Amino acid sequence: MDIFLAVLPILWLIVALAVLKMPAWKACLAAAIGTYILAVFYYGENAYIMYTGAMEGVALAVWPILLVITAAIFTYQLVVHTKAMETIKVMLSSVTSDMRILAVLLAWGFGAFMEGMAGFGTAVAIPAAMMVAVGFDPLKSILACLVANSVPTTFGSIAIPTTTLASLTGLQPAELGTFIAVQLFFLNVITPFFIVGIIAGGVKAIKGVFVQTLLAGLALAIPELLISMYAGGPELAVMGSSIVIMGVIIAIAKLMPVNDPEYKVETGAARTVSAKEGLIAASPFILIFILLIGTSKLVPAVYNALMVFKTSVPIHAGVNAKPYTFVWIATPGIMIFISALIGGFIQKAGLGTQKQVLTNTFKTLKLTYVTIISVVVTAKLMTYSGMTGMIANALVAATGSMYPAFAPVIGALGAFLTGSGTNANVLFGPLQTAAAHQLTPGHDTLALWLAATNSGSAGVGKMFSPQSIAIAIGAVGPALNTFIEEHKIDAQKADQLRHSIDASSIMVHVAKYFLLYLIISGIFAYFGQEFFPQLEGILTLVKH
């Protein structure tokens, strides 16, 4: 009964969203309230301490998660308002008119770029909205971006999930990043094929673009592994690889053009964009890249100077609780906001215009705010009441030596609950290394391997996370409304498109990819142990 009730909030979210088809904000709010009741009245936790734990969840949700989401959607809506998105659409359509290649460029290449820079949902929000703006089906756009984002998550936000896990477990970041890249190599290669299938109608759509799609996958898999091994750390593993991906896709689109009428997407591009016009249109995104890199740990002088501006506040009142730290400037959301404001001025949008767009952004996201705050509060309550640890420990006890095959379930569980690869690693990374030391005392390779499994599988859980789905809906909704208005879509068709992107529909459609990726991760985690001697040789190269 203890374990069943610990799992109950998770079961409730699945049933409420996928079966009962409740609005995400209602289902998640009910989960948070129910979890608090369980923690206090069944597990016997102090009501005030659980309240403070919930408040810490609210703080985490607002800063930095909702900050980043709001900044990302504001950036997108401002670019739409200034008509710069039209220019970007023309630039994209000049690469290719084939919907399959274009989908891989946006969901895979640009999505990896956004994940490597900012994370926190931007890799789903911005590419999915751009795909809808270009003319892609909204449901398919969300699914493609959720699946695409499953593999780069662990190296998101300049690899914060990976470096956080390394610091928590005492592992070396470069070694951990290398093991993650090894485990994700196969998924990195095959994911673009799933993107093509989702967007263009199944396996048959791969015909004619197999080589291009394969090269797009290898463009992430190979650089990610090499950067992790030789760059001294994982920080640029996805950021650097995303540039390679987009470069490869653009190059092969020109060298191996595809002209299949069945898969042609009408973007309305009928003019040439000058270099100056292109730079102005893309200025917010270019500034995001510059500011995030320039204020990250990769530039210690700037990073350390900005990190002075932070405030530590005691919120959670539990035993050994640490103050919650608000980082006021050196956080991705602030950098994205600054980039959007400057980019808006470059695009001739004054303060009044930007204020109006920001106000509309707040209105658009109000239910998304409730959803995400509720999810993070639920995760905090489950952690502080011991429910999360109870679930994970039961899984370890039940599986024994087969545990590595099930280790991805734990990492995915953490990200499913929180929508964050970083939080999944914080929740369960130490558990994975502890389980490894129980299975092979005194042998560190398994600990490194299972920590990598946790971080890699967190991206799989993020694909299915209610928070990720809520972010996607929050981003695609406004883009879809704009597309409907601009193209004068009839009312019946417009309603069908809007209703296609409800949370329950997305969860049902993405479930098969979630389960498949989880199974693949389990197979690699278990049978990868057979290659530990070779992997230890790779670690020797990394150390030197």
Secondary structure as UniProt FT lines:
FT   HELIX           2..14
FT   HELIX           15..19
FT   HELIX           24..37
FT   HELIX           38..42
FT   HELIX           47..60
FT   HELIX           61..66
FT   HELIX           67..81
FT   TURN            82..83
FT   HELIX           84..95
FT   HELIX           99..103
FT   HELIX           104..110
FT   HELIX           111..117
FT   TURN            120..121
FT   HELIX           122..134
FT   HELIX           138..148
FT   TURN            149..152
FT   HELIX           153..155
FT   HELIX           156..169
FT   HELIX           173..200
FT   HELIX           203..206
FT   TURN            207..208
FT   HELIX           210..230
FT   TURN            235..236
FT   HELIX           237..255
FT   HELIX           261..263
FT   HELIX           275..294
FT   TURN            297..298
FT   HELIX           300..306
FT   TURN            307..308
FT   STRAND          310..313
FT   TURN            319..320
FT   STRAND          324..327
FT   HELIX           332..346
FT   TURN            347..348
FT   HELIX           351..384
FT   TURN            385..386
FT   HELIX           387..399
FT   HELIX           400..402
FT   HELIX           403..418
FT   HELIX           421..439
FT   TURN            441..442
FT   HELIX           444..464
FT   HELIX           466..486
FT   TURN            487..488
FT   HELIX           491..499
FT   TURN            500..501
FT   HELIX           503..527
FT   HELIX           528..531
FT   HELIX           532..543
//
